[in-house]
Amino acid sequence: MQNAETMIALDREHGGFDRYLRAHGSFEDTVADLRRNFRFLGERGVYYFLWGVAEPVPSHQEWSATHGRRAMA
């Protein structure tokens, strides 16, 4: 429930949740802010959420390499 309320508040504050997502300047800044504002959201969850809503994300291989994970084939 808290995450939904946070999303609604950010949507209202920024004139749209998409505008909130694009207000950070970089992928890493967006990830940090999402993790700060939302509960139970890890790095991988943020990556796939942003990818799923068509926000710019690094390639999976690049992201995996910088986060100590093996890239999927």
C-alpha positions in Angstrom: 0.0 0.0 0.0 2.8 2.4 0.8 4.5 2.0 -2.6 1.2 2.8 -4.4 0.7 5.9 -2.3 4.3 6.9 -3.0 3.8 6.4 -6.7 0.6 8.6 -6.7 2.3 11.3 -4.7 5.3 11.4 -7.1 2.9 11.4 -10.1 1.1 14.4 -8.7 4.3 16.2 -7.7 6.0 15.8 -11.1 2.9 16.0 -13.4 3.3 12.4 -14.3 5.2 9.4 -13.1 7.1 9.3 -16.4 8.3 12.8 -15.8 9.5 11.8 -12.3 11.5 8.9 -13.8 13.1 11.2 -16.4 14.0 13.9 -13.9 17.1 12.2 -12.6 19.5 12.6 -15.5 21.2 9.2 -15.3 20.2 5.5 -14.9 22.2 5.2 -11.6 20.5 8.3 -10.2 17.1 7.0 -11.1 17.9 3.6 -9.5 19.1 5.3 -6.3 16.0 7.5 -6.0 13.6 4.7 -6.7 15.3 2.5 -4.1 15.2 5.4 -1.6 11.5 6.1 -2.2 10.0 2.6 -2.5 10.1 -0.4 -0.1 11.3 -3.8 -1.1 12.9 -2.7 -4.3 16.3 -4.1 -5.2 18.7 -3.2 -8.0 17.5 -6.0 -10.2 13.8 -5.1 -9.7 14.5 -1.5 -10.6 16.4 -2.6 -13.8 13.6 -4.8 -15.0 10.9 -2.3 -14.0 12.6 0.5 -16.0 13.2 -1.8 -18.9 9.5 -2.9 -18.8 8.2 0.7 -18.9 10.6 1.5 -21.8 12.9 3.8 -19.9 16.5 3.9 -21.0 18.6 1.2 -19.3 22.2 -0.1 -20.0 22.4 -3.3 -21.9 21.9 -6.4 -19.7 25.5 -7.4 -20.3 26.8 -4.0 -19.2 24.6 -3.8 -16.2 25.4 -7.4 -15.1 29.2 -6.7 -15.4 29.0 -3.6 -13.3 26.8 -5.3 -10.6 28.9 -8.5 -10.2 26.3 -10.7 -11.9 26.7 -13.1 -14.8 24.8 -12.0 -17.9 22.1 -14.2 -19.1 22.8 -16.0 -22.4 
